[in-house]
Amino acid sequence: MTDHRYIRWFAETGLCDLAEVGGKAASLGEMYRTLTPMGIHVPNGFSITANAYRDMLEQASAWESLRRVLGELATAPSDQQAEIAAQARAIVYNAGLPDQLVAEITDAYVELCEQYGPQLRLAVRSSATAEDLPEASFAGQHDSFLNIGDLNGLLEACRHCFASLFTARAISYRERNGFDHFKVFLAIAVMKMVRADIASSGVMFTLDTDSGFRDVVFITSAYGLGENIVQGVVDPDEFYVHKPTFERGYRCVLRRQLGAKQQTLVCDEDLNSQELHNIETPGARRSHYSLSDDDILTLAHYAIETEKHYSAQRGQPCPMDLEWARDGDDGQLYLLQARPETVASQKPRNQLRRYLFKKKPDKSSLLATGRAIGSAIASGKLRRVNDTTQLSAFDEGEILFAESTSPDWGPAMRKAAAVVTERGGRTCHAAIVAREFGIPAVVGIGSEHPLQDGDLVTLSCAEGDMGKIYRGALPFEVSTTSLDEVPTLKTKMMINLGSPEQAFRLSALPCEGVGLARMEFIVNEHIKAHPMALACPDKVGDEKERQALDALTAHYASGSEFFIEKLSEGIGTIAAAFYPRPVIVRTSDFKTNEYARLIGGRNFEPHEENPMLGFRGAARYAHPAYAEGFALECAALKRAREQMGLENIKVMIPFCRRIPEGEKVLAAMAAHGLTPGERGLEVYVMCEIPNNVVQIDAFSQLFDGISIGSNDLTQLVLGVDRDSDIVAFDFDERDPGVMEMIRQAVEGAKRNGIPAGICGEAPSNYPEVAEYLVKLGITSISLSPDALLRTIPRVAAMEQRLQDGHGKDGQSTR
C-alpha cells in the first residue's frame, strides 16, 4: 500500500493518531483494525489528514483573513454571528484543494472502488481533532455528506466538509467548551456508505442513557438512514440487552418498545445526485420491529466487544456511544462509529439525586406524555419554536417546545429549563443535548395534545420511562444522598417495586434487592388484558374487547405468546436492574373486581360482595377458572429465569390460606417447569393471614421463606376492611395484636431456619415499626423507595443500641 502524505487508510490508523486524523477517523481506524478480525463488520475507507487542512489554508494564504473574520466574534451582536460564520466557511471553501491532495484522494478513491465495485457510494464525514473525546463529543457540530457516487462529488464534498469547521453551531460549541478555534483542525473520513437507506440503522449505547445504569446495551433502530433518529424526525424502536447474562451465554432480548418510525430517509437512486429525502413509512411496516431478535443480539455483541476494547485501551471502564447500520445490498450489520459516551457516564456514581413532588399530582392536571429524558422535574412557560428565526426571542428559564430540534438550536437549549418535542426518541438530538446540559426533556409526545405557547407547565421525568407534562407550576423538592455515607446494616434493606420503568434508576439505591416485585402492576400497565382472555379469546363475548385483544396481539402467534413475552420482559427488567441481588416476584394478586377491569376480564370473573376476602391469590392458581392464566404466569417466570438467565428471581405466593392450598400451587408450578430447588429456584409465601402465623411451622416446611404482608395481616387480625373508608380509623398496623402476630411469625421462621421479611407498608409509614422489626431480628425489611433512605439511619441506630445491649426503651436486653 502506497504511503501517502495526506491519506491514511483505516487499516493503518488507530486511536493514537487522533491529532493527525481527528477523533472520528481515528476511532474508525481503530475499529477497522481491531474489530474486523473479531467478525464485527466495519466499512473500509481512508482519512484525509488534518495536515491536509492546514496545508490547504497555508497554500491559499487564508490564515490571516480567517483570523481577522473570527476576531470580530467577540464584539459582534448575536444576530451577526451567523454571518461571520458564513464568511469563515467561504474562506475555507474558496481555498480549494491542493493538487497533491487531489491526486492522493483520486488514487485512494480508485483503490476503494476496486474493493467494493464501480457502484460504490461514499460517506464523507467530518473528523475534528477535538472530536469524540470523553469530555466533549462535538456530536452534530460539523457537516458530513452521503451518497457520493463519483470522484467530482467526493472532491466537492471534501471542500464543504473542511469549511464546516466554522458552522455557527461548531463555533458556539467550541467557545462554550473552551476550545481555541485555531487549535482545532478538521480531518475527513471517507468510507464505503452502508446502504441503510434501503434497510435500517440506528444508535446504541453500552449503558442506559438516562439512569447511567451500566449493565445493559441500549439499541435504537428505524428504517432508512440514521439521521432521522438523531434529529428526532422519527420515534425509533428501542431494545435492551442485559450484559452480565449475555456474557454468561444467554441470548435473549431483555426489553423492547415499538416506535412509530413515521418516515424513512432515503438516497436518490441517481449516482450523480447527493439528495436525501424522507418518504412516509407504510403503516404495515411501521407496526413491525425494524430489527429481529438475532439482529439485536448481534448488535449487542458488537457493542460489548467494542466497549471491552476501548476500555482496555483507556485503562478504565469506557461506556460507548455507537452508530450502526444494515447494508441493504449485502444484508450485513455494520458499525459506523464508536466514541466514548460523554454524559451519563460522567455523573457522580457515589451520589443519588432524587426529585419528588411535595404532593402527588392530580390525574386531571396531566396534559401530555412522552419519553422521559433524565430524572428531574422542572417548571416554566412553554415557548413554541418552529424554526431558527424564533430562537433569538427565547428567554432564560423557558421550556423549549418544538416538533423536533437540530444542532443549530444549541444556544437556545442552553438557556432552557426543559425541552418538549412532538417527535423523537431517547437518542434524538433534543435528548442528547438535554442530557449534556443537565435539563429534563420529554420527547415524542405526538401531535395530539393540548399544549399551547405560553402555557405554564411542570415537566416530570422523575416517574419512570414515561415523561409527564402537568398543568401549572407544581411544587417539588430535590434530595441528594452520598452513597459513601450510607451505613452497612445487619438487617437487609430492600425495596418494593412494581414499575419496570423505574428499575434502572432505583437500582442505584443502597439496598439488598427487591423484596416485593408486583406482577399485577406489569399486567395492568403493559399487558392490559386478562390472562384468561389471552389464553381463551374465543370465550370473550364483547366485540369491542375482541378487537382490543386482536390489536394487542396482532404481531404474535397467539395471545399466550404476547402475555409471556411482555410479562417476562417486565419481570426481567426489574431482575436485571438489581442483578445479582435477589428479586422476589409475587405472582398476581388482583382481586376479582380488579381482574374484571382488564380487557376481557368480565367474562372470567365472578361478582363478589367482598373481593378482598374472595377468589384471590393462591386459591386461583390451581382452580379450573384460572389454571390456564397461572400457566402463563409460570411460563413468563420460567422464561425470565431460564432464557434470560435471571436466576436471581425468587417467586412468592400471595394469600395462601391453608397448607393443602400451598401444596396444590407448588404442584402446579412444578407441572409448568418451576420446581423449587431446581436451578436454585426458591419459592416464598406471603404471611398475611392469621393461619399463616398459627401454622408457621407447617408453612415453613413447605416454602423457602416468608414475607409478612402487614396490610392484609392487619385487616384480618383486626377485622377491618382496609378498603372501607367508614372504618379506616381502626386500621392501624401498630396495634398490639398485629405486633404480636408479627413477632410470632418472625420467631417461627427463625425457629425453622428460613428467612423472614416484611413487605407491607407499616415499616415505610411508621419508623417505630421498623425499629420493632429490627429488635425481633427480622431478616429483611422491604420498603417503598422513598422510605428507604430515611429508614436506614433509624435501623442503623437500633442495631447499634442492640449491639450496645439496650433495646428501644433503653433497658438492657441481655
Helices and strands as residue ranges (DSSP letters): E 7-9, G 10-12, G 15-17, H 18-35, G 36-38, E 45-48, H 50-59, H 63-71, G 73-75, G 78-80, H 81-94, H 99-116, E 122-128, E 144-148, H 151-163, G 164-166, H 168-177, E 186-192, G 196-198, E 200-205, E 216-223, H 227-230, E 237-242, H 243-247, E 255-257, E 263-267, E 276-280, H 283-286, H 293-314, E 320-326, E 333-340, G 344-346, E 351-357, G 363-365, E 366-373, E 377-384, G 388-393, E 399-402, G 407-409, H 410-415, E 418-421, H 429-437, E 441-443, E 456-460, E 466-471, E 476-482, G 483-485, E 492-497, H 500-506, E 514-518, H 519-522, I 523-527, H 531-535, G 537-539, H 543-552, H 559-578, E 583-586, H 592-596, G 601-603, G 611-613, H 618-621, H 627-638, I 639-643, E 649-653, H 659-671, G 678-680, E 683-687, H 690-694, H 696-702, E 705-708, H 710-718, G 725-730, H 736-751, E 756-758, H 762-765, H 767-776, E 780-783, H 785-803
